[in-house]
Amino acid sequence: MKAARTYGRYLLLSLVAVVMFFPIYWMVSGSLMTRNEIILIPPHMYPHAPTLENFFLLVGHADFLRYLLNSVYIVSISTAVSVFTSLIAGYIFAKFRFLGKRTLFVLILATTMIPFQTYMVPFYVLTQKMGLLDTYLGIMMPLFVTSFGIFFIRQNSYAIPDDYIDAARIDGAGEWRLFLRLIVPMLKASTSALTIFQFLFGWKFFIWPLIVTSSAKKFSLEIGLQIFAAQNPLDYQLQMAGAVFGILPILLAFLFFRRQFISGISLTGIK
């Protein structure tokens, strides 16, 4: 009975994995098909004559590379800034004492339950008054500080013994040196996990860049793919190829940081 339950569990997990993986498989498979093949009914589950022509057509499109570079630029800078602000704020909330600390943290944490769409209009007005509409900085502003990042780093900072911090202060280390030379290295795994989370969130950020930008040269890849799909509604193979380009940076980021990502999720302390 124990063996039967084990095999049944693995069978169920295998079925769930197949269901989860199938959309990705169909997207990659469709990107390698020709237009005549992808519209066949019943559809082919794999390309009979795989071709990379769809990817070359997309890369040859004048605006597509611009969209891709815009997304890489926006997400890279916003991720770096958000991780840095999360490290500072999370460490302060975990290891410093000040008046109103608990109330302020509860207010920050409460913003995670408020959808961005509810305060998007006042944020747009603020961006307009600052003269940042249709600018890269205006697109990145909502991503610079995140309540999830602050909470995540705060919880992991609690696991750092206060003795390390007190010893560094006794040795004459200033607060910035203590933070950069001691705290940040100890939070390496958590920082890597947070980087992937923030990169993923920024990469699929769609509604704000859509309303804050007006010139095509500032469009992100998400907006560019939407426009491309609207202009080419029957070229499913090109849309599939564009979707592959869209998830490729996320997959590469996860592959490069997967060990740190797993460590940051599974561990809440230090070695």
N, C-alpha and C positions, 0 to 999 in steps of 0.2 A: 504493500500500500504506500509506503514511503517513496519507493522508486516511481510508482505510478503518479503520485502527486508531483514529484520532481519533474518527470517528463511532461506532465500536463502543464506545469508552470512554464517550462521552456517552450512548449508548443504555443501557448497563449502569447508569450512575449515575442516569439518569432512572427506570429500573425500580426501583432501590433506593429512590429518593426517593418514588415512588408507594406502594411497600409500607410505608415508614415513615410516610407521611402518612395512609394510609387509615384507621387506627384513630381518628385525630383527626377526620377528616372524618365517619366514621360516628357518632362521639359527638356532634358538633355537629348533624348531620343528624337523629339520633334525638331530640335534645332539642327539636327544632322540630316533631316529629310528635305526633299524638294517640295515645291508648292503642290505639285500634282499628287504626290504621295501622301502628304499630311491631311488632305481633305477627303481621302478615300473612306468609304463606308462599306463594311466595317473597317475601322482603322487598323493600321499595322502597329504591332507592339514594338517593333524595332525597324530601323531603316534598312531597306534592302540594298540600297546603294548609298552608303554614308558619304556626305560631302561637307566640307568646311566653307562652302561658298557663302552661306548665310552670314557667317562671322566676318568674312572679308567685305561683304556688302555693307554691314553695319559700321565696321571700322572705316570704310571709305566714305561713309556719310559725313558731311562736313561738320555737322553739329554734334554728332554722337560722342566723339572724343572730348569735345568741350564739356558736355554734360558729365562725362565720367571724371574728368579732371576737376571739375567744380565740386563734385561730391567728395572726392578724395581730399581736396583742400579743405572744404568746410568741415568734414567729419574729423579729419586729423587734428586740426587746431582746436575745435570744440571739445573733442575727447581729452586732449592734453590739458586744457584749461579746467574742464569739469573734474578730472581726476585730481588735479592739484588743489582746487578749492575744496573738494571732498576730503582730501587728506588733512588739510589744515583745520577745517571745521569739525570733522569727526574726531580728530585728536584733541581739540580744545574741549569739546563736549564730554569727552571721556576722562580727561586728566586734569582739567582746570575747574576751579570753583569760582562762581561769580553770581551776583544777584540776578534772579530771574532765569537762571540756566534751565531749570526743568520746564518752566512755562514756555520759553522760547523754543526748546527742542520739541515740545508737544505741538506747537504751532507749525513748525517746519514739517514734522511728521504728518500732520493733518493735511498738508497740501498734496500728499500722495493720493488722497481719496477724492481730490477735486480734478475733474477732467480739464485738460488744457483748453478745450473749446469754450469753457465757461468764462475764462479770463483772457481769452484771445483778443477780444475787441479792445479792452483798455490797454493791453500790451501793444496792440497795433497803433493806438493813439499815441502812446508813449514813444514808440519807435519813430512815428511820424514827426513828433515834436523835436526829437533828437536829430532829425535829418538823416536817418539811417535806412529809409526805405530804398529798396533795390540796391542794397550793398551787401557784401559778404558778412560784415559785422552784424548787420541787422538780422540776417538769417541765423547766425550762430548765437545770438544773445540768449534765447531761451534755453540753450544747452549748456551754458557756462556753469550754472549752479543747479544741482539736482538734489532733492530731498532723499531719494533712495541712496545716492552715493554717500551723503553725510551719515545716514543711518548705518549703512554697511560698514564704513570705516570706523564709526564709533563703536560698534559692537566688537569688531576685531581689536580695536585699541585697548579695550578693557582687559584683554588677555595679557598685555604687556605688563610685567611686574613694575611697580612703582620704584623698587630698589634700583633698577637700571637708571631710571630718570634722576633719582636723587643722587646716585653716584656720579653721574655726568655733571650735575650742577655743582656738586662739591669739588669736582676737578676743575671747575671754572668755565664749563661750556655754556655759551649763551643759548637763548631759547631757539634761535634759528639754526645754530650749529647742532644743537641737540636734536632738533626736528629732522634736519637733512641727513645727519650722520648716524643717528640712532633709530629714530622712529620709522623713517621711510624704508630703510633696509629690512627692518623687522616686519613690515607690512608688505613685503614684496609679493607674496602669493596673493594676498587680498587685492593689491593694486592691479595685478595682472588680470584677475577675475573681473574687477570693476571696469578695467579698460575694455574688455570684450563686451561687457554689458552696455557701456556707454557708446562704444563704436556701433554696436548693433542698433541701439535706439536712434542714434543720429543718422545712420545710413537709411533707415526706413522712415525718417521724418518727412512727411509729405505736405500736410495741410498748411503749415506755417510758411515754408518756402514758396508755396503756390500763391499765397495772398500777399506776401511781402515783396515779391519780385515782379517786375513788369517787362524787363528786357530778356530776350532769349539767351544772351551770353552769360547770364547769372543763373540759369536754370540748373537744378540738380538732375542726377540721372533718373530719379523716380519721376520727376515731372517730364523729362525728356522722353522716357519710355511711354508715358501716358499720351503725350502728343504724337509720338511716332505711331502708336497703336490706332489713334483716331485718324491719322492721315493714311494709314495702310491697314484698313480693317480686315482684309482678306489674306494678308500675308502672315499667316500664323507661324510659319517657320522662322520668319524674321523676328516676330515677337518673342518666340521661344528663345532664340539666340540672344536677344536683348535681356531676357530674364536671366539667362545663364551669366551674362556679364554682370547683372545686378547682384547675384548672390556670390559670385566668385571672390570678391574682397572679404566677405564675411567668413567664407570657408577657409581662406588663407589665414585670416587673423586667428581663427580658432585652432588651425593646425599648428601655427607657430607658438601659440600660448596655451595649448591644451593642458600641459602638465601643471602650469601655474594656475590655470583656471580650475582644474579639479582640486588642487591643493587649497586654493582660496575658498572653495565651496565646502570642502569636507573638514577643514581645520579652522578652529577659532582661536588657537593659541600659537605658541612659538615652539620650535624644536628644543 
